Amino acid sequence: MTSSAPRRRPTRDNGSVTVQAASLSDAVVGRIRTDFAELGQTVNERPLVYLDSGATSLKPTPVLDAERSFVETHTAAVHRGAHTLAAEATEIFEQARERVAAFVGADAGEIVWTSNATEAVNLVAYAIGNASAGRGGAASERFRLREGDEIVVTEAEHHANLIPWQELAARTGAVLKAIPVDEQGQLRLDVAAGLIGERTRIVAFSHVSNVTAAIAPVAELVSLAHAVGALVVLDACQSVPHMSVDVHELDVDFAVLSGHKMLAPTGIGALYGRLELLNALPPFLTGGSMITTVTLESAEYLPAPQRFEAGTQRISQAVALAAACDYLSVVGLDRIAAHEHELGARLVHGLQQIAGVRLLGPEDPAARTGLAAFDLEGVHAHDVGQYLDDRGIAVRVGHHCAQPLHRRFGMTASTRASTYLYNTTDDVDAFLEALSDVRRFFGAAA
């Protein structure tokens, strides 16, 4: 995709997105689709309808080409060798960091490469745990957790932004609290105001729920957290691929993203952290490439971001992630958000017309992104998924790594359809048409 578009930011108000830009035209989406070879496949003798980008996105040819080109012409260890190839590889690697940083409104030194967002959350949690154990000296004292200190998460969290905090609380004696959601899956700000208090040290929450598609009221939660001196950790996995995100503007302290959800390969993610915080944190993984001086008794560590990047790095994957950011920027994050808003509204409206469907999340399309999870009365989610798969339609079934949220809604599993820039209204309509026949097929219709 080579057409250009300005990168205007959708405005946010109380957790909703007001789209100000024109959507992607059918012609533009058609050209985009030619970059994704997988979309030309047939599945079970039917054209593939891919509605599982919330789990992992497809990869366009320019991103694959960028990684392949690096591997074929610039393979070398970065930050280690003195020969020409090593110098060139290091330059390309650090240019990738600059491009990814710019994509999310950060400075290059504030981006730490990780294998995925799960590792990024664990990096912060374990580094704070190390600080709580006395590692890191005076600089890390600000992160020390003591018995009775509080970590606040939400009922809507993906397990990746829940379990690391459970473990940190168990190691330090901190207390884990959760902001509940209402019947439409939106965070209860009235309860949050009471939960976040003088003992709160960390507030961790997802920007967009991977189940309800609800957009969190980031500004309000950041204000509550910072008013008591707490750190804010934002899970941006479901927002960065789909809308313009500026971490400085959001005023969060840390944020995590995962490359494979935004057109890049698996095995690459990133942690954003305020530079002064990263430099004060003790390291999580230790070894080569993150040190200045090593003796048999001790070691001194490089400043961020290198102090968190021990060992051989995900070099070609980082290059591919930067190419993915470039691809999304060329298409235009504002136009992608508008396109997914239209597809999401079509999904919600269509699901509301099908008997037996219980939609999870806000009914107002403006308060959600372009994914929809639901329960179908009388039919298990796995059966729904198998029926759709037989018709070439790929969706996600299960608890989506969010068991507490499903438990809140009184279910163990749901079916989720999630859209992206390469999806069309025909994809949504094919999904809705097939779904409308599922209960009759399984003998669950009235």
C-alpha positions, 0 to 999 in steps of 0.5 A: 500500500503506497498511498499517503494520508495525514495522521490526524488523531481521533478525539477521545471523550469519556472512553468513546472515539469520535471519528473525524476522518474519512473512512477507507474507500472500497477501492483502497481496501481492495488495494490493501487486500492485495498485500495480504496473500492469506486473503487469497486462500480458500478454507474448507473450499470457501474463500477465507473470511478472516475475522480474528485479528484481535488474536493476531493480524495477517502480515502484508508483503511489504513487512515480510519483504522488509524482514527478508531483505534485512536477513538476506543483506544485513545479518550481523550481531548488533551493538557488538561487532566493529565490522561494516555489516555489524555497524550497518545492522546496528544502525538499521536496528536503532532506526527501527526503534526510532520509527516505532517510538515515533509511531506511538509518540515516544522518544527512541530511548523510551522504547525497550524491545521485548518478545511480546507484550506479556514479556513487557508487562512482566519486565515492569512487574519483575523489575519493581519486584527487584527494587522491592527486594533492595536491588537498584540502589537509591534510584530504585527506592521510589518503586519499592512495594511494602506490605499493605501497598496496593496494586489496582487492576480491572475486572476486564484485564487480559491475563497478561496484565493480571497474573504478573501483578498477582505474582508481584503482590504475592512476592511483596505483600502488596494487596491486589484490587480490581475495578469492576465493570458494569453490565456493558463491560465499561469500567466503574469510575465511581468505584475506581475513585474509591479504590485508588487511594494513598496506598495505591502504588500501581494502576494497570489497565487495558486501553481497549478490552479484547472481549467487550471492545470497550475503550477505557477512560484513560484520562480519568484513570491517569488523573486518579492514579497520579493524584496519589503518586501511583504509576500507570501501566497501559496495555495498548495491545488492542489500541495501538494497531487500530487508532492513533495513540500518543503515549506522552499525550495520554500521560501514562508511565508505561505502555506495552504493545505486541507486534503480531497484532499490528501486521508484524511477525510474532516474537516482537513487542515493545515496552514504553517507559518514561526515560527517568523511570526506566533509568531508575528501574533495576534490570529484569533479565541480565547477561551480555549487552546490557552492562558497562563493567563486570567483575567476578563479584558484581556488574554495572548496567547500561542506561535504558533502554539497553539495560533491559535488552540482555542477550541477542536481540530480535533484530529482523523482527524489530525491523519488520515491526518498524515496517508495519508501523510505516505501513499503518502510517501510510494508510492512516491511523485515522482512516483505519479507525473510521473504517473499523468504526463502520465495520464494528457498528455493522457487526453490532447492529447485525448481531442485535438482529439475530435471535439468541445473541447476547452481545458483550460490551457497550451497545453504542458503537462509539464506545467500542472498537471494531470487534464483537464478542457474544454468547449464542443461546443454546450453542457452545462457543466452540460449536459456533466457531466450528460451524463458521470455520466450515464456511471459511470464516475464522473467528476466536472462541474461548475465554480470550485470556480473560476468565475473570471478565467472562465469570463476571458475565456468567459464562465460560466462553464466548465467540469473538469476531474482530476486524482490521484494515483489510476487512470489508462489509462483505466479510461482516455480512458473510459472518452474520449470514452464517451465524444466523443459521447456527442455532437452527443447525444445532437444534437450539432455535425456538 
